[in-house]
């Protein structure tokens, strides 16, 4: 399957914000505030409305590690749901299995958490799931397979990710190595680096 393989540090410097929620990119931005390139791209040029919308879309797409086609499919699904399209989009992205695994601490990065899913280390309600885009639902329990390698890997990631301890909408049991989805998240509970209204405007043209 196609995946994004470009250097993430350049993406972070281009946008000037840590869209990957990883400590190492905070340190990178502290060291190098300018954009990527030999001389560094300065961010003082006035941008058009379209450019601003495109940037917000790219920021959110990259932060969840999706290709354009995948991201567009999420947006169209959000459009068909009741409620505010931008809020629906954030909830759909955050309730992907790989996103929940990352928020729960089963990976130092989203790509690590996605690899946990791809390699079949996680089960949902006792059933093995290896599809990162799988949408979790209220009352779902995500846990580790009863394999020593799976549990050792998750335990190590949890130790390395002390800042991830759950939230109102999900609970992490570090001893049982499991995550319980208490309810669906609200859009204002999702720490998003973007203005989702601009993304809706971008796709609504």
C-alpha positions as CSV (number, residue, x, y, z in Angstrom):
1,X,0.0,0.0,0.0
2,X,1.2,3.5,-0.8
3,X,2.5,5.6,2.1
4,X,4.1,8.9,2.7
5,X,7.9,8.6,3.1
6,X,9.3,12.1,2.9
7,X,11.3,13.6,5.8
8,X,8.8,14.7,8.5
9,X,11.2,17.2,9.9
10,X,10.9,19.2,6.7
11,X,7.1,19.1,6.9
12,X,7.1,20.4,10.4
13,X,9.5,23.2,9.5
14,X,7.4,24.1,6.5
15,X,4.2,24.5,8.6
16,X,6.0,25.9,11.7
17,X,4.0,23.7,14.1
18,X,4.5,20.2,15.5
19,X,1.7,18.5,13.6
20,X,2.9,15.0,14.7
21,X,2.6,15.6,18.4
22,X,6.1,14.2,19.0
23,X,8.6,15.8,21.4
24,X,11.5,15.6,18.9
25,X,9.8,18.0,16.5
26,X,9.3,20.5,19.4
27,X,13.1,20.4,19.8
28,X,13.6,20.7,16.0
29,X,11.4,23.9,15.9
30,X,13.3,25.4,18.8
31,X,16.6,24.9,16.9
32,X,15.4,25.8,13.4
33,X,12.4,28.2,13.2
34,X,12.9,29.0,9.5
35,X,11.4,26.8,6.8
36,X,13.2,24.0,5.0
37,X,15.8,24.6,2.2
38,X,19.4,25.8,2.0
39,X,18.5,29.4,3.0
40,X,15.3,28.7,4.9
41,X,11.9,29.8,3.7
42,X,10.6,32.9,5.5
43,X,7.0,33.0,6.5
44,X,6.2,36.6,5.9
45,X,4.6,36.4,2.4
46,X,0.9,37.2,2.4
47,X,-1.1,34.1,1.3
48,X,-4.3,33.9,-0.7
49,X,-7.5,32.4,0.8
50,X,-7.0,29.3,-1.3
51,X,-3.4,28.9,-0.1
52,X,-4.5,29.2,3.6
53,X,-7.2,26.6,3.0
54,X,-4.7,24.3,1.3
55,X,-2.2,24.6,4.1
56,X,-4.7,23.7,6.7
57,X,-5.8,20.7,4.7
58,X,-2.2,19.5,4.3
59,X,-1.5,20.0,8.0
60,X,-4.3,17.8,9.1
61,X,-3.7,15.2,6.4
62,X,0.0,14.9,7.3
63,X,-0.7,14.9,11.0
64,X,-2.8,11.7,10.6
65,X,-0.4,10.3,8.0
66,X,-3.0,9.9,5.2
67,X,-2.7,10.2,1.4
68,X,-4.9,12.6,-0.4
69,X,-7.4,10.0,-1.6
70,X,-7.8,8.6,1.9
71,X,-8.2,12.0,3.4
72,X,-10.8,13.0,0.8
73,X,-12.8,9.9,1.6
74,X,-12.9,10.8,5.3
75,X,-14.1,14.3,4.4
76,X,-16.9,13.0,2.1
77,X,-18.0,10.6,4.9
78,X,-18.1,13.5,7.3
79,X,-20.3,15.4,4.9
80,X,-22.9,12.6,4.9
81,X,-23.1,12.5,8.6
82,X,-25.5,14.6,10.7
83,X,-23.9,17.6,12.4
84,X,-21.0,20.0,11.5
85,X,-18.8,18.6,8.8
86,X,-15.6,19.9,10.2
87,X,-16.3,18.4,13.7
88,X,-17.4,15.1,12.1
89,X,-14.1,15.0,10.2
90,X,-12.0,15.4,13.3
91,X,-14.0,12.7,15.2
92,X,-13.6,10.3,12.3
93,X,-9.9,10.8,12.2
94,X,-9.4,10.6,16.0
95,X,-11.5,7.4,16.3
96,X,-9.4,5.5,13.7
97,X,-7.8,2.5,15.4
98,X,-4.2,3.7,14.7
99,X,-5.1,7.1,16.1
100,X,-6.5,5.7,19.3
101,X,-3.5,3.4,19.7
102,X,-1.2,6.4,19.4
103,X,-3.2,8.5,21.9
104,X,-3.2,5.6,24.3
105,X,0.6,5.4,24.1
106,X,1.0,2.2,22.0
107,X,3.7,4.0,20.0
108,X,6.0,7.0,20.3
109,X,4.5,8.2,17.0
110,X,1.4,7.6,14.9
111,X,3.5,5.6,12.5
112,X,4.7,3.3,15.3
113,X,1.1,2.8,16.5
114,X,0.0,2.1,12.9
115,X,2.7,-0.5,12.6
116,X,1.3,-2.1,15.8
117,X,-2.0,-2.4,14.0
118,X,-0.7,-3.5,10.7
119,X,1.4,-6.3,12.3
120,X,-1.7,-7.6,14.1
121,X,-0.6,-6.8,17.6
122,X,-4.0,-5.4,18.6
123,X,-7.5,-6.9,19.2
124,X,-10.8,-5.1,19.4
125,X,-13.4,-6.8,21.6
126,X,-11.3,-10.0,21.4
127,X,-11.1,-10.0,17.6
128,X,-7.8,-9.4,15.8
129,X,-7.9,-6.2,13.7
130,X,-5.0,-5.2,11.4
131,X,-6.8,-2.3,9.6
132,X,-5.5,1.1,10.8
133,X,-8.6,2.9,9.5
134,X,-10.9,0.7,11.5
135,X,-13.4,3.0,13.3
136,X,-13.7,2.3,17.0
137,X,-17.1,2.7,18.7
138,X,-18.4,3.4,22.1
139,X,-17.8,0.6,24.6
140,X,-15.1,-1.0,22.4
141,X,-12.1,-2.5,24.3
142,X,-8.7,-2.4,22.4
143,X,-6.1,-4.7,23.9
144,X,-2.9,-6.6,23.1
145,X,-2.8,-10.1,21.7
146,X,-1.8,-12.7,24.2
147,X,1.6,-12.9,22.7
148,X,4.8,-12.1,24.6
149,X,6.2,-10.0,21.8
150,X,3.1,-8.0,21.4
151,X,2.7,-7.2,25.1
152,X,6.4,-6.5,25.6
153,X,6.4,-4.0,22.8
154,X,3.3,-2.2,24.0
155,X,4.6,-2.1,27.6
156,X,7.8,-0.5,26.4
157,X,6.0,2.1,24.4
158,X,3.8,3.0,27.3
159,X,6.8,3.5,29.5
160,X,8.3,5.8,26.8
161,X,5.0,7.7,26.5
162,X,4.2,8.9,30.1
163,X,2.3,11.9,28.8
164,X,-0.4,9.7,27.2
165,X,-2.7,8.6,30.0
166,X,-6.2,8.7,28.5
167,X,-8.9,11.3,28.4
168,X,-12.6,11.8,29.1
169,X,-13.6,9.7,26.1
170,X,-11.2,6.8,26.6
171,X,-9.4,5.1,29.5
172,X,-6.0,3.4,29.4
173,X,-5.4,0.5,31.7
174,X,-1.6,0.3,31.8
175,X,-1.5,-3.0,33.8
176,X,-4.0,-4.8,31.5
177,X,-2.5,-3.1,28.4
178,X,-5.9,-2.1,27.1
179,X,-8.0,0.9,26.1
180,X,-11.7,1.3,26.8
181,X,-13.7,3.7,24.6
182,X,-16.1,5.4,27.1
183,X,-17.9,7.4,24.4
184,X,-17.3,9.2,21.1
185,X,-15.1,12.3,21.5
186,X,-16.3,15.8,21.1
187,X,-14.6,18.0,18.5
188,X,-13.4,20.4,21.2
189,X,-11.7,17.6,23.1
190,X,-9.4,16.9,20.1
191,X,-6.1,18.7,20.1
192,X,-6.0,19.6,16.4
193,X,-3.4,21.9,14.9
194,X,-5.7,23.2,12.2
195,X,-8.8,25.4,11.5
196,X,-11.1,22.7,10.2
197,X,-13.5,25.3,8.8
198,X,-10.9,26.3,6.2
199,X,-10.6,22.6,5.2
200,X,-14.4,22.5,4.6
201,X,-14.2,25.6,2.5
202,X,-11.3,24.0,0.5
203,X,-13.3,20.9,-0.4
204,X,-16.6,22.8,-0.9
205,X,-15.3,24.8,-3.9
